Amino acid sequence: MAVIPPKRNRTTPRDYDKNLYKARHLIENFFATLKQYRAIATRYDKRANNFLSAIYLAATIYLA
C-alpha cells in the first residue's frame, strides 16, 4: 500500500494509509527543523557520539 496520497485530479483514486502518512509527515518536519541548526546541518562534530549528543540537544530544545 502506498504512503503518499494520490493527486486530487487522478481519475482512479488509489488507497493509502492515512495514519502512516501522518507519522511520515511529522518525522519529515522534525528533520527539517533539525537541519535549521547549523552545527547539525554541516556536521561540525567529527565523532558520532558528539554528533548524536548535538541531535539530542536540538531535539530537546525543539520539543520543550
C-alpha positions in Angstrom: 0.0 0.0 0.0 1.3 3.5 -0.8 2.1 6.0 1.9 1.8 9.2 -0.2 -1.7 10.2 -1.2 -2.5 10.4 -4.9 -3.2 13.7 -6.7 -6.7 15.1 -6.5 -7.2 15.1 -10.2 -6.4 11.4 -10.7 -9.2 9.6 -12.5 -9.0 6.4 -10.4 -8.1 7.1 -6.8 -5.8 4.7 -5.1 -5.8 3.8 -1.4 -3.1 5.0 1.0 -2.5 4.6 4.7 -3.6 7.9 6.3 -2.1 7.2 9.7 1.3 6.2 8.3 1.3 9.3 6.1 0.6 11.5 9.2 3.6 9.8 11.0 5.8 10.3 8.0 4.8 13.9 7.8 5.7 14.5 11.4 9.1 12.8 11.0 10.0 14.8 7.9 9.0 18.1 9.6 11.1 17.1 12.6 14.2 16.5 10.4 13.6 19.8 8.6 13.6 21.7 11.9 16.8 19.9 13.0 18.5 21.0 9.8 18.0 24.6 10.8 20.7 24.1 13.4 23.9 24.9 11.6 26.1 22.6 13.6 23.9 19.6 12.7 23.3 20.5 9.1 27.0 20.9 8.4 28.0 18.2 10.9 30.7 20.1 12.7 31.4 17.2 15.1 33.7 14.6 13.8 32.8 11.8 16.2 29.5 10.1 16.0 29.0 10.3 19.8 29.3 14.1 19.8 27.1 14.4 16.7 24.4 12.3 18.3 24.5 14.4 21.5 24.1 17.6 19.4 21.0 16.0 17.8 19.6 15.1 21.3 20.2 18.6 22.5 18.5 20.2 19.5 15.6 17.7 19.8 15.0 18.6 23.5 15.1 22.3 22.7 12.6 21.7 19.9 10.3 19.5 21.9 10.4 21.6 25.1 
